[in-house]
Amino acid sequence: MAEDPKKAEQYVDKLDQEDKDQIMQNFNTFKNYLGDQVKKGESIGLGEKGLAKATKRVAEHLSKHEEPRNREEKVLNELWQNAEKDEKDAIAKALVRMVDQTNKD
């Protein structure tokens, strides 16, 4: 994620299509990519709240501009599309915890 959570969406938007396709090819690749971005955010001092805010911006961007490429992404997209603001906050926090745990395994 970018240093400023507001820049997270811009960062994702700047990825070329080949990079996006590679990241989104399967859910494990997506989780690993997101986990790497969380590590970067942690290394520059973003706490859970900042990481979740950046994750929320990325998720919002993906739901508006990218088609889900697998079942897991479709489920996440459906959840996101139907969630209220506070529910999106919870989903973003859960994603951060999930990928952070994935990195530690």
GUSELO-776202 format. One record per residue (C-alpha): x, y, z; residue in three letters. Coordinates in nm, 2 decimals. Layout:
BEGIN
<pt><X>X</X><Y>Y</Y><Z>Z</Z><residuo>ALA</residuo></pt>
...
//
This chain:
BEGIN
<pt><X>0.00</X><Y>0.00</Y><Z>0.00</Z><residuo>MET</residuo></pt>
<pt><X>0.11</X><Y>0.35</Y><Z>-0.05</Z><residuo>ALA</residuo></pt>
<pt><X>0.24</X><Y>0.55</Y><Z>0.25</Z><residuo>GLU</residuo></pt>
<pt><X>-0.08</X><Y>0.76</Y><Z>0.26</Z><residuo>ASP</residuo></pt>
<pt><X>-0.39</X><Y>0.54</Y><Z>0.26</Z><residuo>PRO</residuo></pt>
<pt><X>-0.54</X><Y>0.79</Y><Z>0.01</Z><residuo>LYS</residuo></pt>
<pt><X>-0.27</X><Y>0.69</Y><Z>-0.24</Z><residuo>LYS</residuo></pt>
<pt><X>-0.36</X><Y>0.32</Y><Z>-0.23</Z><residuo>ALA</residuo></pt>
<pt><X>-0.63</X><Y>0.35</Y><Z>-0.49</Z><residuo>GLU</residuo></pt>
<pt><X>-0.40</X><Y>0.55</Y><Z>-0.72</Z><residuo>GLN</residuo></pt>
<pt><X>-0.13</X><Y>0.29</Y><Z>-0.68</Z><residuo>TYR</residuo></pt>
<pt><X>-0.36</X><Y>0.01</Y><Z>-0.78</Z><residuo>VAL</residuo></pt>
<pt><X>-0.50</X><Y>0.22</Y><Z>-1.07</Z><residuo>ASP</residuo></pt>
<pt><X>-0.14</X><Y>0.27</Y><Z>-1.21</Z><residuo>LYS</residuo></pt>
<pt><X>-0.06</X><Y>-0.10</Y><Z>-1.23</Z><residuo>LEU</residuo></pt>
<pt><X>-0.06</X><Y>-0.22</Y><Z>-1.58</Z><residuo>ASP</residuo></pt>
<pt><X>-0.31</X><Y>-0.48</Y><Z>-1.69</Z><residuo>GLN</residuo></pt>
<pt><X>-0.05</X><Y>-0.76</Y><Z>-1.70</Z><residuo>GLU</residuo></pt>
<pt><X>0.04</X><Y>-0.70</Y><Z>-1.34</Z><residuo>ASP</residuo></pt>
<pt><X>-0.33</X><Y>-0.68</Y><Z>-1.24</Z><residuo>LYS</residuo></pt>
<pt><X>-0.40</X><Y>-1.01</Y><Z>-1.42</Z><residuo>ASP</residuo></pt>
<pt><X>-0.10</X><Y>-1.18</Y><Z>-1.25</Z><residuo>GLN</residuo></pt>
<pt><X>-0.21</X><Y>-1.06</Y><Z>-0.90</Z><residuo>ILE</residuo></pt>
<pt><X>-0.58</X><Y>-1.14</Y><Z>-0.96</Z><residuo>MET</residuo></pt>
<pt><X>-0.52</X><Y>-1.48</Y><Z>-1.13</Z><residuo>GLN</residuo></pt>
<pt><X>-0.61</X><Y>-1.67</Y><Z>-0.81</Z><residuo>ASN</residuo></pt>
<pt><X>-0.70</X><Y>-1.59</Y><Z>-0.46</Z><residuo>PHE</residuo></pt>
<pt><X>-0.38</X><Y>-1.71</Y><Z>-0.30</Z><residuo>ASN</residuo></pt>
<pt><X>-0.18</X><Y>-1.48</Y><Z>-0.53</Z><residuo>THR</residuo></pt>
<pt><X>-0.41</X><Y>-1.19</Y><Z>-0.44</Z><residuo>PHE</residuo></pt>
<pt><X>-0.37</X><Y>-1.26</Y><Z>-0.07</Z><residuo>LYS</residuo></pt>
<pt><X>0.01</X><Y>-1.28</Y><Z>-0.10</Z><residuo>ASN</residuo></pt>
<pt><X>0.01</X><Y>-0.95</Y><Z>-0.29</Z><residuo>TYR</residuo></pt>
<pt><X>-0.21</X><Y>-0.78</Y><Z>-0.03</Z><residuo>LEU</residuo></pt>
<pt><X>0.00</X><Y>-0.93</Y><Z>0.25</Z><residuo>GLY</residuo></pt>
<pt><X>0.32</X><Y>-0.78</Y><Z>0.10</Z><residuo>ASP</residuo></pt>
<pt><X>0.15</X><Y>-0.44</Y><Z>0.08</Z><residuo>GLN</residuo></pt>
<pt><X>0.04</X><Y>-0.47</Y><Z>0.45</Z><residuo>VAL</residuo></pt>
<pt><X>0.40</X><Y>-0.55</Y><Z>0.54</Z><residuo>LYS</residuo></pt>
<pt><X>0.51</X><Y>-0.24</Y><Z>0.36</Z><residuo>LYS</residuo></pt>
<pt><X>0.25</X><Y>-0.03</Y><Z>0.53</Z><residuo>GLY</residuo></pt>
<pt><X>0.36</X><Y>-0.17</Y><Z>0.87</Z><residuo>GLU</residuo></pt>
<pt><X>0.72</X><Y>-0.10</Y><Z>0.79</Z><residuo>SER</residuo></pt>
<pt><X>0.64</X><Y>0.27</Y><Z>0.74</Z><residuo>ILE</residuo></pt>
<pt><X>0.44</X><Y>0.29</Y><Z>1.06</Z><residuo>GLY</residuo></pt>
<pt><X>0.08</X><Y>0.24</Y><Z>0.95</Z><residuo>LEU</residuo></pt>
<pt><X>-0.12</X><Y>0.08</Y><Z>1.23</Z><residuo>GLY</residuo></pt>
<pt><X>-0.42</X><Y>-0.14</Y><Z>1.19</Z><residuo>GLU</residuo></pt>
<pt><X>-0.66</X><Y>0.16</Y><Z>1.13</Z><residuo>LYS</residuo></pt>
<pt><X>-0.44</X><Y>0.30</Y><Z>0.86</Z><residuo>GLY</residuo></pt>
<pt><X>-0.39</X><Y>-0.04</Y><Z>0.69</Z><residuo>LEU</residuo></pt>
<pt><X>-0.76</X><Y>-0.10</Y><Z>0.70</Z><residuo>ALA</residuo></pt>
<pt><X>-0.84</X><Y>0.24</Y><Z>0.55</Z><residuo>LYS</residuo></pt>
<pt><X>-0.59</X><Y>0.17</Y><Z>0.27</Z><residuo>ALA</residuo></pt>
<pt><X>-0.74</X><Y>-0.17</Y><Z>0.22</Z><residuo>THR</residuo></pt>
<pt><X>-1.09</X><Y>-0.03</Y><Z>0.20</Z><residuo>LYS</residuo></pt>
<pt><X>-0.98</X><Y>0.22</Y><Z>-0.07</Z><residuo>ARG</residuo></pt>
<pt><X>-0.83</X><Y>-0.06</Y><Z>-0.27</Z><residuo>VAL</residuo></pt>
<pt><X>-1.14</X><Y>-0.28</Y><Z>-0.22</Z><residuo>ALA</residuo></pt>
<pt><X>-1.36</X><Y>0.01</Y><Z>-0.33</Z><residuo>GLU</residuo></pt>
<pt><X>-1.15</X><Y>0.06</Y><Z>-0.64</Z><residuo>HIS</residuo></pt>
<pt><X>-1.15</X><Y>-0.31</Y><Z>-0.73</Z><residuo>LEU</residuo></pt>
<pt><X>-1.52</X><Y>-0.34</Y><Z>-0.69</Z><residuo>SER</residuo></pt>
<pt><X>-1.58</X><Y>-0.05</Y><Z>-0.93</Z><residuo>LYS</residuo></pt>
<pt><X>-1.31</X><Y>-0.12</Y><Z>-1.19</Z><residuo>HIS</residuo></pt>
<pt><X>-1.21</X><Y>-0.48</Y><Z>-1.19</Z><residuo>GLU</residuo></pt>
<pt><X>-1.41</X><Y>-0.80</Y><Z>-1.26</Z><residuo>GLU</residuo></pt>
<pt><X>-1.37</X><Y>-1.08</Y><Z>-1.01</Z><residuo>PRO</residuo></pt>
<pt><X>-1.16</X><Y>-1.35</Y><Z>-1.16</Z><residuo>ARG</residuo></pt>
<pt><X>-1.24</X><Y>-1.64</Y><Z>-0.93</Z><residuo>ASN</residuo></pt>
<pt><X>-1.50</X><Y>-1.76</Y><Z>-0.68</Z><residuo>ARG</residuo></pt>
<pt><X>-1.34</X><Y>-1.61</Y><Z>-0.38</Z><residuo>GLU</residuo></pt>
<pt><X>-1.31</X><Y>-1.27</Y><Z>-0.54</Z><residuo>GLU</residuo></pt>
<pt><X>-1.68</X><Y>-1.30</Y><Z>-0.65</Z><residuo>LYS</residuo></pt>
<pt><X>-1.78</X><Y>-1.36</Y><Z>-0.29</Z><residuo>VAL</residuo></pt>
<pt><X>-1.58</X><Y>-1.07</Y><Z>-0.17</Z><residuo>LEU</residuo></pt>
<pt><X>-1.72</X><Y>-0.85</Y><Z>-0.44</Z><residuo>ASN</residuo></pt>
<pt><X>-2.08</X><Y>-0.95</Y><Z>-0.36</Z><residuo>GLU</residuo></pt>
<pt><X>-2.02</X><Y>-0.88</Y><Z>0.01</Z><residuo>LEU</residuo></pt>
<pt><X>-1.86</X><Y>-0.55</Y><Z>-0.06</Z><residuo>TRP</residuo></pt>
<pt><X>-2.13</X><Y>-0.44</Y><Z>-0.30</Z><residuo>GLN</residuo></pt>
<pt><X>-2.40</X><Y>-0.51</Y><Z>-0.04</Z><residuo>ASN</residuo></pt>
<pt><X>-2.22</X><Y>-0.39</Y><Z>0.27</Z><residuo>ALA</residuo></pt>
<pt><X>-2.29</X><Y>-0.07</Y><Z>0.46</Z><residuo>GLU</residuo></pt>
<pt><X>-2.00</X><Y>0.16</Y><Z>0.55</Z><residuo>LYS</residuo></pt>
<pt><X>-1.94</X><Y>0.01</Y><Z>0.89</Z><residuo>ASP</residuo></pt>
<pt><X>-1.96</X><Y>-0.34</Y><Z>0.74</Z><residuo>GLU</residuo></pt>
<pt><X>-1.70</X><Y>-0.24</Y><Z>0.48</Z><residuo>LYS</residuo></pt>
<pt><X>-1.48</X><Y>-0.12</Y><Z>0.76</Z><residuo>ASP</residuo></pt>
<pt><X>-1.51</X><Y>-0.46</Y><Z>0.93</Z><residuo>ALA</residuo></pt>
<pt><X>-1.44</X><Y>-0.64</Y><Z>0.60</Z><residuo>ILE</residuo></pt>
<pt><X>-1.13</X><Y>-0.43</Y><Z>0.54</Z><residuo>ALA</residuo></pt>
<pt><X>-1.00</X><Y>-0.50</Y><Z>0.90</Z><residuo>LYS</residuo></pt>
<pt><X>-1.07</X><Y>-0.87</Y><Z>0.85</Z><residuo>ALA</residuo></pt>
<pt><X>-0.88</X><Y>-0.87</Y><Z>0.52</Z><residuo>LEU</residuo></pt>
<pt><X>-0.58</X><Y>-0.70</Y><Z>0.68</Z><residuo>VAL</residuo></pt>
<pt><X>-0.58</X><Y>-0.96</Y><Z>0.97</Z><residuo>ARG</residuo></pt>
<pt><X>-0.62</X><Y>-1.25</Y><Z>0.72</Z><residuo>MET</residuo></pt>
<pt><X>-0.33</X><Y>-1.15</Y><Z>0.50</Z><residuo>VAL</residuo></pt>
<pt><X>-0.12</X><Y>-1.06</Y><Z>0.80</Z><residuo>ASP</residuo></pt>
<pt><X>-0.17</X><Y>-1.40</Y><Z>0.94</Z><residuo>GLN</residuo></pt>
<pt><X>-0.10</X><Y>-1.56</Y><Z>0.60</Z><residuo>THR</residuo></pt>
<pt><X>0.24</X><Y>-1.39</Y><Z>0.59</Z><residuo>ASN</residuo></pt>
<pt><X>0.32</X><Y>-1.53</Y><Z>0.93</Z><residuo>LYS</residuo></pt>
<pt><X>0.23</X><Y>-1.89</Y><Z>0.84</Z><residuo>ASP</residuo></pt>
//
